[in-house]
Amino acid sequence: MKKDCEKKVFEWTNNGKAFRLEIHYKAELVHYSRLYGPCQVQHFIDKSIVLYDAEVAAYVDGVWVDSIGERSFWKVMDLPEHPGYQGIKGLRVGFPAMYGDAIQKLLDEAIAEGTPAEVAEFLAKEEAEEQARRNAETVEDCRKIIAAFEAQGVKPETRKEAKRIMVEFNNVNNEGGEGYVPYVYSREDYDWAVNELSRLEK
């Protein structure tokens, strides 16, 4: 392996051919302000976004073969159809599994080195806000499940039993066709909601 300017490079030979991966990654925080929309309903947008310049390019005998830019694909994985080989999702070039760890290390290093501190802080803040939003939605769902279960006339112990009750209701009231079927929660749903609510509200 060698470093080439801003790119990380990994080279190997296999079956008489020379293979080369070039890895480039750069993230930049950009702030922009502008008016958006038609004149009658324009909105002022003032926000920051992260722009990515990322690519993993594969060459065989010096000839470009394929490349990917989506950084969420930058994970080395096994290739079940080719035992003993691994690859990167979306990239049409595989490599002997013995190189997998070293290539994954290069991918991770490229992302870490190409991510300035301000970008890392911005992404961490975005992730924290998104997690808080998801948690709030889960709390609301848990409260609805708890209230619905406590208000139900029947209280099945399992989800399987709850499903059976709903099927029976549909068979009786809708003759097995399509129609309104009230959702039945089970004690399994209730217990999950109680535990999840307790965990999130700590």
C-alpha positions in Angstrom: 0.0 0.0 0.0 1.2 3.5 -0.7 -0.2 7.0 -0.4 -0.6 9.1 -3.5 -1.3 12.8 -2.9 -4.8 13.0 -1.5 -5.6 9.5 -2.6 -5.1 6.3 -0.7 -3.9 3.5 -3.0 -4.0 -0.3 -2.7 -2.4 -2.5 -5.3 -2.2 -6.3 -5.7 -1.7 -8.9 -8.5 -3.9 -11.9 -9.1 -3.8 -14.4 -12.0 -1.2 -12.3 -13.8 -3.2 -9.1 -13.7 -2.4 -5.9 -11.8 -5.2 -4.5 -9.7 -5.3 -1.0 -8.1 -7.9 0.7 -5.9 -7.7 4.5 -5.6 -9.6 5.9 -2.6 -10.4 9.6 -2.3 -12.6 11.3 0.3 -13.3 14.8 1.3 -16.1 16.3 3.3 -16.8 20.0 3.5 -19.3 22.0 5.6 -21.0 24.7 3.4 -23.4 27.4 4.6 -25.8 29.0 2.3 -28.6 31.5 2.4 -31.0 32.2 -0.4 -34.6 32.7 -1.3 -36.4 29.7 -2.6 -39.7 29.2 -4.5 -41.8 31.4 -6.9 -42.1 35.1 -6.2 -45.5 34.8 -4.5 -44.5 32.2 -1.9 -40.7 32.6 -1.5 -39.1 31.2 1.6 -35.7 32.3 3.0 -33.4 29.3 3.5 -30.4 29.7 5.9 -28.7 26.4 6.6 -25.5 24.4 6.6 -25.0 21.2 4.6 -22.2 18.7 4.1 -20.8 18.2 0.6 -18.9 15.1 -0.2 -16.2 14.5 -2.8 -15.8 10.7 -2.5 -14.7 7.9 -4.9 -13.4 4.4 -4.8 -12.0 3.6 -8.3 -10.8 0.3 -9.5 -8.2 -0.3 -12.3 -7.1 -3.5 -13.9 -3.8 -3.4 -15.8 -4.0 0.4 -15.6 -7.4 0.6 -17.2 -10.4 2.0 -15.3 -13.0 -0.6 -14.6 -15.5 0.8 -12.2 -16.0 3.3 -9.4 -18.5 4.2 -6.6 -19.0 7.4 -4.7 -21.7 6.5 -2.2 -19.8 6.4 1.1 -22.4 4.3 2.8 -21.3 1.4 0.5 -17.7 1.6 1.7 -17.8 -1.7 3.6 -15.8 -4.7 2.7 -18.0 -7.8 2.5 -17.8 -11.5 1.5 -18.7 -12.6 -2.0 -20.7 -15.9 -1.4 -20.6 -16.6 -5.1 -16.8 -16.3 -5.2 -15.4 -18.2 -2.1 -12.2 -16.7 -0.8 -12.9 -13.3 -2.3 -14.3 -10.1 -0.9 -15.5 -6.9 -2.4 -17.0 -3.4 -1.7 -20.7 -3.0 -2.2 -21.5 -1.7 -5.7 -17.9 -2.1 -7.0 -17.5 -4.6 -9.8 -14.0 -5.7 -8.8 -13.3 -8.2 -6.0 -10.1 -9.0 -4.2 -8.6 -12.0 -2.3 -10.1 -12.1 1.2 -6.6 -11.8 2.7 -6.6 -8.1 1.6 -10.0 -7.3 3.1 -8.9 -6.0 6.5 -6.2 -3.8 4.9 -8.6 -2.3 2.4 -11.3 -1.7 5.0 -8.6 0.1 7.1 -7.8 2.4 4.2 -11.5 3.2 3.6 -12.0 4.1 7.2 -8.8 6.1 7.3 -9.8 8.0 4.2 -13.1 9.0 5.7 -11.5 10.0 9.1 -8.8 12.0 7.5 -11.1 13.6 5.0 -13.6 14.7 7.6 -12.7 18.1 9.2 -13.5 18.6 12.9 -16.3 21.1 12.1 -17.9 18.5 9.8 -17.7 15.8 12.4 -19.2 18.1 15.0 -22.0 19.1 12.6 -22.8 15.4 11.8 -22.7 14.4 15.4 -25.2 17.2 16.3 -27.5 16.2 13.4 -27.4 12.5 14.5 -28.2 13.5 18.1 -31.1 15.6 16.9 -32.4 12.8 14.7 -32.0 10.3 17.5 -34.0 12.6 19.8 -36.7 12.9 17.2 -36.9 9.1 16.8 -37.0 8.6 20.6 -39.8 11.1 20.9 -41.8 9.2 18.2 -41.2 5.9 20.0 -42.3 7.4 23.4 -45.5 8.6 21.7 -46.1 5.1 20.1 -45.4 3.4 23.5 -48.0 5.5 25.3 -50.6 4.8 22.6 -49.9 1.0 22.8 -50.2 1.1 26.6 -53.4 3.1 26.6 -55.0 1.0 23.8 -54.1 -2.3 25.6 -55.5 -1.1 28.9 -58.7 0.0 27.2 -59.2 -3.3 25.3 -62.0 -5.6 26.4 -59.8 -8.6 25.5 -56.1 -8.9 26.6 -54.4 -11.7 24.7 -51.0 -12.8 26.0 -49.2 -13.2 22.7 -49.1 -11.5 19.3 -50.1 -14.8 17.8 -53.2 -14.9 19.9 -54.0 -11.2 19.0 -53.7 -12.0 15.3 -56.1 -15.0 15.8 -58.6 -12.7 17.4 -58.4 -10.2 14.5 -58.7 -13.0 11.9 -61.9 -14.2 13.7 -63.3 -10.7 13.8 -62.7 -10.3 10.1 -64.3 -13.7 9.3 -67.4 -12.9 11.3 -67.9 -9.3 10.4 -66.4 -9.1 6.9 -67.0 -12.7 5.8 -63.2 -13.1 5.4 -63.0 -10.2 2.9 -61.7 -6.7 3.2 -63.2 -4.4 5.8 -62.7 -2.7 9.1 -60.8 -4.8 11.7 -59.8 -3.1 15.0 -56.2 -3.7 15.9 -55.7 -5.9 19.0 -52.6 -5.4 21.1 -51.1 -8.3 23.1 -49.5 -8.3 26.4 -46.2 -8.8 24.6 -46.8 -5.5 22.9 -47.8 -3.9 26.2 -44.7 -5.2 28.1 -42.4 -4.1 25.2 -44.0 -0.6 25.3 -43.7 -0.3 29.1 -40.0 -1.4 29.1 -39.2 0.9 26.1 -40.9 3.8 27.7 -39.1 3.3 31.0 -35.7 3.1 29.1 -36.3 6.3 27.1 -37.7 8.4 29.9 -34.8 7.7 32.3 
